[in-house]
Amino acid sequence: MSVTTLDSFRTEKGVDLRRVPVAWKAWGRLNASRDNVVIVCHALTGNTDVDDWWGPLLGPGRALDSDRFFVICFNVAGSPYGTVSPVTTSPDTGEPYGVAFPDFSIRDTVALHRMVLDEIGVTGVALAIGASMGGMQVLEWGHHTDLVKALCPIAVGGRHSAWCIAWSASQRQAIISDPKWKGGHYPADDPPVHGLSVARMMAMISYRSQSSFEKRFGRARMMDNPGEPMAVESYLQYQGEKLVARFDANCYIALTRQMDSHDVAYGRGNYPEVLGDIKQPTLVVGIDSDILYPLAEQQELVQHMPSAEMAVLTSPDGHDAFLIDFEQLSAHLRPWMARVVIDGENRRGSIHNE
Amino acid sequence: MSVTTLDSFRTEKGVDLRRVPVAWKAWGRLNASRDNVVIVCHALTGNTDVDDWWGPLLGPGRALDSDRFFVICFNVAGSPYGTVSPVTTSPDTGEPYGVAFPDFSIRDTVALHRMVLDEIGVTGVALAIGASMGGMQVLEWGHHTDLVKALCPIAVGGRHSAWCIAWSASQRQAIISDPKWKGGHYPADDPPVHGLSVARMMAMISYRSQSSFEKRFGRARMMDNPGEPMAVESYLQYQGEKLVARFDANCYIALTRQMDSHDVAYGRGNYPEVLGDIKQPTLVVGIDSDILYPLAEQQELVQHMPSAEMAVLTSPDGHDAFLIDFEQLSAHLRPWMARVVIDGENRRGSIHNE
């Protein structure tokens, strides 16, 4: 992982930050024209370890081919994995920002990452790809028309729906209701672990589906083992505890608020028209069992984005299918990328083939 | 509301309770043969005020015709609205049962209500009808073959799925994580209001759908009013606070556990065969946007219950459609009841028509 520290950054709402770290990780090499870049955008509790969570898609010969592309993943502002966030020490106070961390929009995060790309000297992005919160960033990258040539937003819509905001709000409330949250001013060694754990339990439900839970757990005998929780209950509690060990409560609040801010049309005009302005070749991927971002949201994107086409992952696994069904994802990505993704290597390849 | 106090009740798990109150409310009059009874079963946070929550279905000339039927609704064991529950004073200790309230299964609740019907001298039940937790009771009433002649379970399956248990478990965890819960031993004047409120916020999501939230709230301008929560967030918080004023945390835990126990086959044999033993004419009602109890669960019931037929409410409102779309519900109920619901009045009506 690398960390690039920017001198300053001003958020959409006009808050100025100084000495702003941005963490990133990359695979492959920049070509001479510095335009063989693939940006991979991570989801809510993700990080820059694309090789961990999208391993089968990344590497030599794979869809995100590190022999051909310079694949880069930036950590999102607000996330505890290296980029500026509530757990970052403020240069002004010498203390972590904590609850004073300013609101970042998805647009802010993309603008921040753009500054690092500029610093690296990137001249072209062949593809921006990501799912869920990552997909929101992809759509914002679509407005960097001077740089970004193709888009692949997955399991996302053009603006966060009331439904998704409801899920986010309930999860934030679980944290805020934990007395240990203390208005966000909790000590590092005594954070609101119960609230964050409950938030994660809720989130895990939203990431899956009725049929995936049924297949995996069914009614693992509660009444035969009175006193024992059911399998699915233990599983969720375990997932809650696991997140607590690797995440921060104020970061969770900041990131879910950032997701709620997602609206490509905000301040830009009429929603369908703003989508119409995203003219890059785009592969919109939906998941047929996704209850958070149902297919109707991806269909809406394809309807209004002039160069968009749709691919559907057929999966019982719900929203999380983008972290599970690599084969289908790869099968949709490869032929589309072969057709539309243009970069230096690709152009040379075309010449070679003639 | 009436309260019938039973001398004793033994739960499935063998716990004996003494002086057990059962609250109920009734409309219409018992006929001479005491068999014109319709049992209406309420849902999780419901009560016996059927005229409040199912008003358009109840009354003279309506689907649940109080000129023809003796319509009765019992409060469920574990609920704070009059039947024995954590807020009931134990005759043994002189204190509320609290967290020591024993596990009740859906089957226990129905057995308890049966004892009151026997005390009233009811000889036949023309119809048992209810949705959600109420539908679970309806399916258990189906095993009282000596008494119950027809069934209408709505928005429910034959056993609680892992998916629904996941929702329940997360909501319980929200309560249990509230330090004011104190292992269930909270004082009456300082209950775990935050935990219960968060649980309700989560539940409200599960009762609706993506499209109903979208239609009602959309993206009511958060970023234009910085600091203001979004409309849907305020709505959920309000719903959470509203429940806290009328419900008890230990009751909420007891009732969601009771719902999780729902499995018509438990201790009776093979699931499809046990459903096959429910031979009464049955109208199974599903809601096409219900994410908790999807149509597949009602189709499963109809597939295995020999005299069951299916009706689908077409609604954007999710699970809650059973409390909203009275017209469709009534339109399905009336012709089916005209065909299958038999009672003294009905028989006289038939003679009159010949």
Interface residues (C-beta under 8 A of the other chain):
Chain A: K13 D103 S105 R159 H160 S161 A162 W163 I165 A166 W167 A169 S170 Q173 A174 S177 D178 P179 H194 G195 S197 V198 M201 M202 M204 I205 S209 Q210 F213 E214 R216 F217 G218 R219 A220 M222 M223 P226 P229 M230 A231 V232 E233 L236 Q237 G240 D260 S261 D263 Y266 I291 P294 A296
Chain B: K13 D103 S105 R159 H160 S161 A162 W163 I165 A166 W167 A169 S170 Q173 A174 S177 D178 P179 H194 G195 S197 V198 M201 M202 M204 I205 S209 Q210 S211 F213 E214 R216 F217 G218 R219 A220 M222 M223 P226 P229 M230 A231 V232 E233 L236 Q237 G240 D260 S261 D263 Y266 I291 P294
